[in-house]
Amino acid sequence: MSHLYLIGMPGCGKTTLGKRLSSTLNLPFCDLDVRVEQREGATIPSLFQHGESYFRDAETRTLKETATLSPAVVSTGGGIIIREENAHIMKESGKIIFIDSAPEQIIARSDLSNRPLIGADAQRIYSLYEARISLYRGCADVTVENNGRADDAFACLLAAAKRLMDIE
């Protein structure tokens, strides 16, 4: 068995759906952003104050460590796929599920003010989505839509995870 990595835009539901998935599959849950903060002893916004590259280095280091741990459901940061190295690490140590939410859905249901690359400009979601969508699709083993009811998205996520893990 290997990790199940959840990728997608900030606010797409990776953490919420991931916690529920881990509980249902009886696997540990790992929020990669939380692990980065613990490992670095600093918050994500404070790491970004040193520049995005500084944060991405910390994120990659943490991902490498996480990849060696026991199988878990891993909720990643929205920009994890920016570095090809990260996609390779995830592919080598697990399966990748892209949780795809339309930008207008993310804006409607999320408080994005604490997100370093978005801040008070919720419209920035559209440009980030446009810049990242091909990267998400390119490295995902499967895509799950999260544009409606959370229970519907979870049912699709659970079915996808079971297929990827080859369990009933």
Salt bridges, closest charged atoms under 4 A:
GLU40 OE2 - ARG39 NH1 2.75
GLU40 OE2 - ARG61 NH2 3.17
GLU52 OE2 - ARG56 NH2 3.10
ASP57 OD1 - ARG83 NH2 2.66
GLU59 OE1 - ARG56 NH1 2.96
GLU65 OE2 - ARG39 NE 2.77
GLU85 OE2 - LYS64 NZ 3.00
ASP100 OD2 - ARG137 NH2 3.87
ASP141 OD1 - LYS91 NZ 3.21
ASP151 OD1 - ARG20 NH1 2.91
ASP152 OD2 - ARG149 NE 3.29
